[in-house]
Amino acid sequence: MKTVAGVVGAGVLTGRCHWKGSILKIQSSFDKIKGIVQVVTNISIQEVFLLVIRRKADIEKLKERFVEFAEFDGEKHYLAAHDFAHSGTITFMRYEDGHLTVHRKNDRFWDLEELPIDWDELWGYRKSLNSALR
């Protein structure tokens, strides 16, 4: 028995299925919703729900939409992601004044403090960011 999970609209669709036909039904339902969203808004489903960093221009989109994907702790917005380069966690933090910091933590080391980072440097972390943005 497999567990199937997917995001549909603002809610989460989960379920257990005994055979592959259920997966196809769930995918079909998602495709119908995707078609409705495209017709109503005339934009792609990716622009509605996701931000995928494929080009350096997508970093600018992330800069504009960071707060949509990040959590807020009262002081800053933060986005935690898997650090594929060091098999740990990397956290990107944006403060209210717009400056960005990063903190890395894994089995071998922890950054002692948040390190300032420029928005352009996020290109090197796109694999980690894409995993967190999905």
C-alpha atoms as a printed R data frame, in Angstrom:
    type eleno elety resid chain resno      x      y       z
1   ATOM     1    CA   MET     A     1  0.000  0.000   0.000
2   ATOM     2    CA   LYS     A     2  1.404  3.406  -0.971
3   ATOM     3    CA   THR     A     3  0.735  6.847   0.442
4   ATOM     4    CA   VAL     A     4 -0.045  9.547  -2.091
5   ATOM     5    CA   ALA     A     5  0.253 13.223  -1.256
6   ATOM     6    CA   GLY     A     6 -0.061 16.347  -3.347
7   ATOM     7    CA   VAL     A     7 -0.970 19.992  -2.996
8   ATOM     8    CA   VAL     A     8 -4.328 21.023  -4.433
9   ATOM     9    CA   GLY     A     9 -5.328 24.665  -4.087
10  ATOM    10    CA   ALA     A    10 -4.634 25.871  -0.573
11  ATOM    11    CA   GLY     A    11 -5.243 22.447   0.999
12  ATOM    12    CA   VAL     A    12 -3.286 19.230   0.995
13  ATOM    13    CA   LEU     A    13 -4.613 16.093  -0.637
14  ATOM    14    CA   THR     A    14 -3.458 12.870   0.983
15  ATOM    15    CA   GLY     A    15 -4.688  9.356   0.735
16  ATOM    16    CA   ARG     A    16 -3.811  5.690   0.741
17  ATOM    17    CA   CYS     A    17 -4.248  3.672  -2.383
18  ATOM    18    CA   HIS     A    18 -4.229 -0.054  -3.036
19  ATOM    19    CA   TRP     A    19 -3.539  0.164  -6.726
20  ATOM    20    CA   LYS     A    20 -2.083  2.510  -9.308
21  ATOM    21    CA   GLY     A    21 -5.502  3.557 -10.636
22  ATOM    22    CA   SER     A    22 -6.000  5.805  -7.605
23  ATOM    23    CA   ILE     A    23 -2.818  7.695  -8.403
24  ATOM    24    CA   LEU     A    24 -4.093  8.309 -11.921
25  ATOM    25    CA   LYS     A    25 -7.420  9.601 -10.562
26  ATOM    26    CA   ILE     A    26 -5.627 12.018  -8.231
27  ATOM    27    CA   GLN     A    27 -3.374 13.211 -11.078
28  ATOM    28    CA   SER     A    28 -6.426 13.640 -13.319
29  ATOM    29    CA   SER     A    29 -8.147 15.754 -10.646
30  ATOM    30    CA   PHE     A    30 -5.053 17.915 -10.280
31  ATOM    31    CA   ASP     A    31 -4.843 18.359 -14.063
32  ATOM    32    CA   LYS     A    32 -8.461 19.564 -14.109
33  ATOM    33    CA   ILE     A    33 -7.750 22.089 -11.347
34  ATOM    34    CA   LYS     A    34 -4.615 23.206 -13.161
35  ATOM    35    CA   GLY     A    35 -6.682 23.789 -16.322
36  ATOM    36    CA   ILE     A    36 -9.257 25.837 -14.416
37  ATOM    37    CA   VAL     A    37 -6.568 28.001 -12.829
38  ATOM    38    CA   GLN     A    38 -4.956 28.623 -16.217
39  ATOM    39    CA   VAL     A    39 -8.260 29.600 -17.818
40  ATOM    40    CA   VAL     A    40 -9.381 31.857 -14.964
41  ATOM    41    CA   THR     A    41 -6.090 33.640 -14.389
42  ATOM    42    CA   ASN     A    42 -4.389 33.184 -17.759
43  ATOM    43    CA   ILE     A    43 -1.087 32.360 -16.028
44  ATOM    44    CA   SER     A    44  0.706 29.101 -15.483
45  ATOM    45    CA   ILE     A    45  0.110 26.898 -12.447
46  ATOM    46    CA   GLN     A    46  3.804 27.250 -11.608
47  ATOM    47    CA   GLU     A    47  3.412 31.010 -11.177
48  ATOM    48    CA   VAL     A    48  0.393 30.526  -8.909
49  ATOM    49    CA   PHE     A    49  1.761 27.918  -6.510
50  ATOM    50    CA   LEU     A    50  5.494 27.597  -7.047
51  ATOM    51    CA   LEU     A    51  8.628 29.496  -7.665
52  ATOM    52    CA   VAL     A    52 11.335 27.449  -9.328
53  ATOM    53    CA   ILE     A    53 14.770 28.963  -9.779
54  ATOM    54    CA   ARG     A    54 15.943 28.111 -13.282
55  ATOM    55    CA   ARG     A    55 17.495 31.398 -14.361
56  ATOM    56    CA   LYS     A    56 19.277 34.181 -12.552
57  ATOM    57    CA   ALA     A    57 16.224 36.355 -13.208
58  ATOM    58    CA   ASP     A    58 14.271 33.985 -10.936
59  ATOM    59    CA   ILE     A    59 16.427 35.169  -8.027
60  ATOM    60    CA   GLU     A    60 14.827 38.616  -8.484
61  ATOM    61    CA   LYS     A    61 11.387 36.991  -8.303
62  ATOM    62    CA   LEU     A    62 12.428 35.251  -5.085
63  ATOM    63    CA   LYS     A    63 13.630 38.574  -3.690
64  ATOM    64    CA   GLU     A    64 10.177 40.072  -4.354
65  ATOM    65    CA   ARG     A    65  8.188 37.032  -3.115
66  ATOM    66    CA   PHE     A    66 10.420 35.748  -0.279
67  ATOM    67    CA   VAL     A    67  7.862 36.536   2.416
68  ATOM    68    CA   GLU     A    68  5.244 34.364   0.635
69  ATOM    69    CA   PHE     A    69  7.372 31.253   1.125
70  ATOM    70    CA   ALA     A    70  9.098 32.053   4.412
71  ATOM    71    CA   GLU     A    71  8.048 31.772   8.050
72  ATOM    72    CA   PHE     A    72  8.111 34.842  10.296
73  ATOM    73    CA   ASP     A    73  9.493 34.777  13.847
74  ATOM    74    CA   GLY     A    74  8.630 38.345  14.843
75  ATOM    75    CA   GLU     A    75 11.995 39.714  13.780
76  ATOM    76    CA   LYS     A    76 12.759 38.199  10.377
77  ATOM    77    CA   HIS     A    77 11.407 35.947   7.648
78  ATOM    78    CA   TYR     A    78 13.284 32.674   7.313
79  ATOM    79    CA   LEU     A    79 13.320 29.759   4.916
80  ATOM    80    CA   ALA     A    80 14.981 26.499   5.999
81  ATOM    81    CA   ALA     A    81 16.141 24.064   3.327
82  ATOM    82    CA   HIS     A    82 18.161 20.900   2.969
83  ATOM    83    CA   ASP     A    83 21.818 21.725   2.295
84  ATOM    84    CA   PHE     A    84 22.720 19.248  -0.432
85  ATOM    85    CA   ALA     A    85 26.380 20.309  -0.476
86  ATOM    86    CA   HIS     A    86 26.960 19.493   3.207
87  ATOM    87    CA   SER     A    87 24.087 17.102   4.047
88  ATOM    88    CA   GLY     A    88 22.555 19.382   6.628
89  ATOM    89    CA   THR     A    89 20.252 22.357   6.947
90  ATOM    90    CA   ILE     A    90 20.713 25.805   5.514
91  ATOM    91    CA   THR     A    91 18.499 28.679   6.637
92  ATOM    92    CA   PHE     A    92 18.062 31.869   4.645
93  ATOM    93    CA   MET     A    93 16.883 34.871   6.674
94  ATOM    94    CA   ARG     A    94 15.569 38.192   5.422
95  ATOM    95    CA   TYR     A    95 15.240 41.056   7.858
96  ATOM    96    CA   GLU     A    96 12.722 43.877   7.623
97  ATOM    97    CA   ASP     A    97 15.361 46.249   6.237
98  ATOM    98    CA   GLY     A    98 15.910 43.807   3.332
99  ATOM    99    CA   HIS     A    99 19.333 42.433   4.175
100 ATOM   100    CA   LEU     A   100 19.835 38.699   3.815
101 ATOM   101    CA   THR     A   101 21.779 36.283   5.997
102 ATOM   102    CA   VAL     A   102 22.438 32.553   5.908
103 ATOM   103    CA   HIS     A   103 23.126 29.961   8.604
104 ATOM   104    CA   ARG     A   104 24.373 26.420   7.907
105 ATOM   105    CA   LYS     A   105 24.159 23.464  10.264
106 ATOM   106    CA   ASN     A   106 25.185 19.852   9.705
107 ATOM   107    CA   ASP     A   107 26.987 16.931  11.349
108 ATOM   108    CA   ARG     A   108 30.453 18.388  10.764
109 ATOM   109    CA   PHE     A   109 29.995 22.052  11.614
110 ATOM   110    CA   TRP     A   110 27.583 24.833  12.552
111 ATOM   111    CA   ASP     A   111 28.044 28.438  11.605
112 ATOM   112    CA   LEU     A   112 28.641 30.319  14.862
113 ATOM   113    CA   GLU     A   113 26.537 33.214  13.670
114 ATOM   114    CA   GLU     A   114 24.435 34.258  10.720
115 ATOM   115    CA   LEU     A   115 26.565 35.199   7.745
116 ATOM   116    CA   PRO     A   116 25.592 38.099   5.482
117 ATOM   117    CA   ILE     A   117 24.915 37.050   1.907
118 ATOM   118    CA   ASP     A   118 24.055 38.983  -1.228
119 ATOM   119    CA   TRP     A   119 20.919 38.095  -3.190
120 ATOM   120    CA   ASP     A   120 23.074 37.275  -6.240
121 ATOM   121    CA   GLU     A   121 24.908 34.604  -4.233
122 ATOM   122    CA   LEU     A   122 21.676 32.618  -3.885
123 ATOM   123    CA   TRP     A   123 22.262 31.256  -7.395
124 ATOM   124    CA   GLY     A   124 24.786 28.822  -5.900
125 ATOM   125    CA   TYR     A   125 22.118 27.514  -3.510
126 ATOM   126    CA   ARG     A   126 19.355 27.033  -6.091
127 ATOM   127    CA   LYS     A   127 19.070 23.261  -5.566
128 ATOM   128    CA   SER     A   128 18.453 23.768  -1.843
129 ATOM   129    CA   LEU     A   129 16.120 26.697  -2.462
130 ATOM   130    CA   ASN     A   130 14.087 24.802  -5.050
131 ATOM   131    CA   SER     A   131 13.600 21.899  -2.629
132 ATOM   132    CA   ALA     A   132 12.302 24.339   0.008
133 ATOM   133    CA   LEU     A   133 10.067 26.262  -2.384
134 ATOM   134    CA   ARG     A   134  8.191 23.193  -3.585
